[in-house]
Amino acid sequence: MAWVYLIIAGVFEWGWPVGLKLGLSDAGLRWGWIAFSILCMTASGALLLLAQKTIPMGTAYAVWTGIGAVGTFALGVILFGEPATVARFFFVGLILVGILGLKLASA
């Protein structure tokens, strides 16, 4: 169950950078998006806490940030038109390999 918590925590990690990006416009702060960011941060941290009860801290943190980084990269490309170069996908792929390696090594 700890790995499920960790994966969901990683998915919540996607929410707060997106919320912060959308939380500031030329017209000023958009408080709904700022609140969304805070909610995602809180949920992500709480689920990481639960995951660390059985998953070693270093592994949990590396996987958590990796899921967050990969998901945020994908959302940036899809939602915000960020560059989708071969090099960027290659290096994000390396992060994925690291996440899978940590999962396999902890089994």
C-alpha positions as CSV (number, residue, x, y, z in Angstrom):
1,M,0.0,0.0,0.0
2,A,3.0,2.3,0.7
3,W,3.9,2.3,-3.0
4,V,0.3,3.3,-3.9
5,Y,0.5,6.2,-1.5
6,L,3.9,7.2,-3.0
7,I,2.6,7.1,-6.6
8,I,-0.5,9.2,-5.6
9,A,1.8,11.6,-3.7
10,G,3.9,12.0,-6.9
11,V,0.8,12.8,-8.9
12,F,-0.2,15.5,-6.4
13,E,3.3,16.9,-7.0
14,W,2.1,17.8,-10.5
15,G,-0.7,20.0,-9.2
16,W,1.2,22.6,-7.3
17,P,3.6,23.8,-10.1
18,V,0.6,24.0,-12.5
19,G,-1.4,25.8,-9.9
20,L,1.4,28.3,-9.3
21,K,1.9,28.8,-13.0
22,L,-1.8,29.6,-13.4
23,G,-2.0,31.4,-10.1
24,L,-0.3,34.5,-11.5
25,S,-1.6,36.5,-14.4
26,D,-1.1,40.0,-15.8
27,A,-4.2,41.0,-13.7
28,G,-2.6,39.7,-10.5
29,L,-2.9,36.7,-8.3
30,R,-5.6,34.1,-9.0
31,W,-6.4,32.8,-5.5
32,G,-8.2,29.7,-6.6
33,W,-5.1,28.4,-8.3
34,I,-3.0,29.4,-5.4
35,A,-5.3,27.4,-3.1
36,F,-5.2,24.5,-5.5
37,S,-1.4,24.6,-5.2
38,I,-1.5,24.6,-1.4
39,L,-4.0,21.7,-1.4
40,C,-1.7,19.6,-3.7
41,M,1.3,20.4,-1.6
42,T,-0.5,19.3,1.5
43,A,-1.9,16.1,0.0
44,S,1.4,15.2,-1.5
45,G,3.3,15.7,1.7
46,A,0.8,13.7,3.7
47,L,0.9,10.8,1.4
48,L,4.7,10.9,1.3
49,L,4.6,10.7,5.1
50,L,2.4,7.6,4.9
51,A,4.7,6.0,2.3
52,Q,7.8,6.5,4.4
53,K,6.4,4.3,7.1
54,T,7.7,1.3,5.1
55,I,9.7,2.6,2.2
56,P,13.1,4.0,3.0
57,M,13.2,7.8,3.2
58,G,15.9,8.2,0.4
59,T,14.0,5.9,-2.0
60,A,10.6,7.4,-1.2
61,Y,11.9,11.0,-1.7
62,A,13.8,10.2,-4.9
63,V,10.7,8.4,-6.4
64,W,8.4,11.1,-5.2
65,T,10.4,13.9,-6.8
66,G,11.0,11.8,-9.9
67,I,7.3,11.2,-10.5
68,G,6.7,14.9,-9.9
69,A,9.4,16.0,-12.3
70,V,8.3,13.6,-15.1
71,G,4.6,14.5,-14.7
72,T,5.3,18.2,-14.5
73,F,7.5,18.0,-17.6
74,A,4.7,16.2,-19.5
75,L,2.1,18.7,-18.4
76,G,4.4,21.6,-19.4
77,V,4.7,20.2,-22.9
78,I,1.0,19.4,-23.2
79,L,-0.7,22.3,-21.5
80,F,1.8,25.1,-21.9
81,G,3.5,24.4,-25.2
82,E,7.0,24.0,-23.6
83,P,9.7,22.6,-25.9
84,A,9.3,18.9,-26.8
85,T,12.8,18.2,-28.0
86,V,14.4,14.8,-28.3
87,A,17.1,15.8,-25.7
88,R,14.5,16.8,-23.1
89,F,12.6,13.5,-23.6
90,F,15.8,11.5,-23.4
91,F,16.8,13.1,-20.1
92,V,13.3,12.7,-18.7
93,G,13.6,9.1,-19.8
94,L,16.7,8.8,-17.6
95,I,14.6,10.0,-14.6
96,L,12.1,7.3,-15.4
97,V,14.8,4.6,-15.5
98,G,16.0,5.8,-12.1
99,I,12.5,5.6,-10.6
100,L,12.0,2.1,-12.0
101,G,15.5,1.1,-10.8
102,L,14.7,2.3,-7.3
103,K,11.4,0.4,-7.2
104,L,13.1,-2.8,-8.4
105,A,16.0,-2.4,-6.0
106,S,13.7,-2.0,-3.0
107,A,11.7,-5.1,-3.7
